Amino acid sequence: MPLWLQILSLLLATGFGVVLLIRLTSIDAALWQNRRIISKRLQIYERIAPDLNRIYCFRRYLGYWKEISPPDLITTKRRLDREVNISRHLLSEEFYRAYLDFMGLTFRTFTGQGEDAKIRAVVVHDLGDRRIHAAYPWDEGFEWMFDAEDLPTDYQIDEAYMMAMNGLRRCVGLRD
């Protein structure tokens, strides 16, 4: 084989190796960035999911609903709204829409200037009486925190909660 062909082969092999190395480095950098984003999204999930569940349990008289006072629930809503809005651009639009739907079914907002959101639920339900069964002392002032007008069905609450949680799970990177 002539020398010039050997040199050309060596140059081509070296060039191919350099291109392959650059491409592999680029892929590794993209994977590292994706790992960092997924890690951040998992941290966000760990902050959002428990509060979504807290609202769901309170509204549906499930799990630990007796431990959640109406003022605690309003505080949970504020904390959750802040977290979701700060993290909105790291999460999916699908989750954000589902979140807004769930919150719209569980709270009535814009109830008056300087007023807190109202909890779209009843105080007394077939599954329990918040005044009697709660693990905290009931204050008659809690009554004004509820709005029992035009309540969504339990099925609507269940569906909206599942849509929000599934949207959150998918934007974290977990699939069905």
Phi and psi in degrees as a GROMACS rama.xvg file:
@    title "Ramachandran Plot"
@    xaxis  label "Phi"
@    yaxis  label "Psi"
@TYPE xy
-66.4107  153.08  PRO-2
-60.6064  -43.7798  LEU-3
-61.4193  -32.9504  TRP-4
-72.6946  -36.7999  LEU-5
-64.3228  -43.4945  GLN-6
-64.7644  -43.6874  ILE-7
-61.3839  -42.9184  LEU-8
-62.335  -43.0387  SER-9
-63.1146  -43.2997  LEU-10
-64.4346  -42.6754  LEU-11
-64.4916  -42.6809  LEU-12
-64.683  -42.4708  ALA-13
-64.1364  -44.7457  THR-14
-60.5502  -44.9936  GLY-15
-61.549  -41.5239  PHE-16
-63.0019  -42.0885  GLY-17
-64.868  -45.5045  VAL-18
-60.941  -43.5228  VAL-19
-63.3822  -42.5982  LEU-20
-62.8918  -43.8492  LEU-21
-62.1454  -43.6674  ILE-22
-64.8508  -44.458  ARG-23
-64.1261  -37.9788  LEU-24
-64.488  -40.4053  THR-25
-63.9097  -42.8084  SER-26
-64.1754  -43.1236  ILE-27
-62.0715  -41.4641  ASP-28
-63.8014  -41.3421  ALA-29
-65.2598  -41.5177  ALA-30
-64.625  -40.5671  LEU-31
-62.9345  -42.915  TRP-32
-63.5138  -42.0962  GLN-33
-62.5235  -40.3064  ASN-34
-61.336  -41.1054  ARG-35
-65.783  -41.3362  ARG-36
-65.6927  -44.9021  ILE-37
-63.1078  -39.8052  ILE-38
-61.7074  -43.6239  SER-39
-64.3918  -43.0903  LYS-40
-63.6359  -36.6274  ARG-41
-65.1444  -37.7689  LEU-42
-63.0527  -41.5971  GLN-43
-64.0988  -43.3707  ILE-44
-56.0656  -44.9498  TYR-45
-63.1726  -24.2439  GLU-46
-89.6805  -32.5658  ARG-47
-85.9596  -46.9023  ILE-48
-55.9074  -46.5001  ALA-49
-61.5886  -36.7008  PRO-50
-72.1413  -36.9629  ASP-51
-61.0549  -42.9459  LEU-52
-65.3383  -36.8292  ASN-53
-60.6348  -45.5953  ARG-54
-65.3777  -43.6058  ILE-55
-60.3436  -48.3802  TYR-56
-61.8229  -42.701  CYS-57
-61.5585  -48.0294  PHE-58
-67.2887  -35.4524  ARG-59
-99.7687  5.53171  ARG-60
55.6207  48.61  TYR-61
-120.477  155.747  LEU-62
56.2084  -122.44  GLY-63
-95.1  31.7997  TYR-64
-57.9035  -30.0825  TRP-65
-67.2252  -21.2978  LYS-66
-88.7042  -9.44042  GLU-67
-103.283  112.472  ILE-68
-81.5485  156.648  SER-69
-55.0264  -43.2599  PRO-70
-63.0788  -35.5087  PRO-71
-62.8552  -38.1563  ASP-72
-67.3359  -41.0127  LEU-73
-63.5316  -40.9317  ILE-74
-62.9834  -40.4097  THR-75
-61.1258  -43.5126  THR-76
-60.5334  -44.8732  LYS-77
-61.8598  -46.2398  ARG-78
-61.4504  -43.653  ARG-79
-66.7623  -44.4246  LEU-80
-58.0153  -44.7368  ASP-81
-62.1673  -47.8856  ARG-82
-62.597  -45.6654  GLU-83
-65.9831  -41.9172  VAL-84
-70.8059  -35.3089  ASN-85
-66.2117  -39.2107  ILE-86
-92.5669  1.42681  SER-87
-50.6438  -39.7266  ARG-88
-80.6588  -7.30987  HIS-89
-97.6553  -9.78013  LEU-90
-106.189  175.329  LEU-91
-89.5485  156.236  SER-92
-65.2758  -33.6816  GLU-93
-58.1384  -47.3588  GLU-94
-63.4141  -45.1739  PHE-95
-60.3754  -43.1865  TYR-96
-64.6228  -43.4318  ARG-97
-64.6845  -38.0181  ALA-98
-61.1159  -48.4185  TYR-99
-61.9493  -38.0713  LEU-100
-63.3227  -46.12  ASP-101
-62.3834  -46.5899  PHE-102
-65.0773  -34.769  MET-103
-66.4482  -30.3545  GLY-104
-79.9252  -26.0813  LEU-105
-100.414  -16.7738  THR-106
-137.496  146.184  PHE-107
-104.63  119.043  ARG-108
-102.63  171.685  THR-109
54.3437  53.4879  PHE-110
-92.3655  -0.623694  THR-111
152.304  156.511  GLY-112
-60.4612  124.702  GLN-113
75.0175  5.2057  GLY-114
-90.3849  145.838  GLU-115
-74.2077  161.154  ASP-116
-61.9139  151.756  ALA-117
-102.546  143.956  LYS-118
-80.1094  121.783  ILE-119
-83.1362  81.7094  ARG-120
-162.2  171.622  ALA-121
-105.085  157.314  VAL-122
-79.66  -38.8901  VAL-123
-113.692  127.907  VAL-124
-135.886  163.066  HIS-125
-56.9191  -28.2816  ASP-126
-88.4879  -7.9195  LEU-127
165.152  161.493  GLY-128
-115.748  114.609  ASP-129
-61.1597  -29.799  ARG-130
-69.9088  -30.0434  ARG-131
-103.524  -44.3312  ILE-132
-86.8471  -8.13696  HIS-133
-66.7374  149.97  ALA-134
-85.8453  3.74944  ALA-135
-122.358  157.294  TYR-136
-69.0763  128.167  PRO-137
-76.4971  133.798  TRP-138
-111.452  129.898  ASP-139
-57.6689  -23.9438  GLU-140
-66.6147  -16.4649  GLY-141
-66.4105  -26.3743  PHE-142
-54.6279  -38.1846  GLU-143
-69.8875  -11.4484  TRP-144
-81.4597  -6.33682  MET-145
-105.636  149.34  PHE-146
-132.071  104.951  ASP-147
-95.1467  11.2232  ALA-148
-84.2703  131.525  GLU-149
53.3606  54.7023  ASP-150
-74.3328  142.955  LEU-151
-72.0283  159.754  PRO-152
-76.651  163.477  THR-153
-61.3357  -36.9847  ASP-154
-60.749  -43.34  TYR-155
-62.5653  -41.1241  GLN-156
-63.5561  -46.8342  ILE-157
-58.1854  -47.9036  ASP-158
-62.4863  -45.3781  GLU-159
-65.0759  -39.5038  ALA-160
-63.66  -46.2004  TYR-161
-64.0286  -38.7624  MET-162
-63.343  -42.8224  MET-163
-65.6376  -46.3896  ALA-164
-66.3142  -40.4143  MET-165
-65.9763  -39.4022  ASN-166
-63.0662  -41.4113  GLY-167
-64.7591  -43.8084  LEU-168
-60.8981  -45.5314  ARG-169
-66.2463  -38.3216  ARG-170
-73.7645  -18.3274  CYS-171
-74.1688  -24.4763  VAL-172
115.685  5.25579  GLY-173
-93.6821  137.106  LEU-174
-104.953  165.614  ARG-175
